[in-house]
């Protein structure tokens, strides 16, 4: 069996933590946009706000390789031991394929 795994040095977060970071970033950029009177600067800041409104783009821009989504479910554990339903992988180079050998089924135990 092949299993896709995250490398030990992958930067992993939770969806909630990425949302908080995203909201903080957008609030900061919005405040800067309101404080400036330069139309060119306001336009630049609006483009940056639009960029950070996409959760995946925001997470990747702050160096997150993957984030966990939901609780429970399939029992996928991130590096901090949180169990989630699935992981959103943003950086495929942070993954590796692990080959696992399954034990043969012992019919004597049936």
ZIKA-V148170 format. One record per pair of residues at least 24 apart in sequence whose ideal C-beta (glycine too) atoms are under 7 Angstrom apart, sorted by the first residue. I is the first residue (numbers start at 1). J is the second residue. If there is no record, write none. Layout:
# ZIKA-V148170
i=[I;I]
j=[J;J]
This chain:
# ZIKA-V148170
i=[1;1;2;2;3;3;4;4;5;5;5;6;6;6;6;7;7;7;10;10;10;11;11;11;12;12;12;12;12;13;13;14;14;14;15;15;15;18;18;18;18;18;19;21;21;22;22;22;25;25;26;26;56;56;59;60;60;64;65;65;65;66;66]
j=[100;102;97;99;98;100;95;97;95;96;98;65;66;94;95;94;95;96;65;66;94;63;64;65;65;66;67;78;79;64;67;67;68;82;67;68;69;55;58;59;64;67;55;58;62;52;55;58;52;58;52;53;88;90;90;90;91;90;90;91;94;90;94]
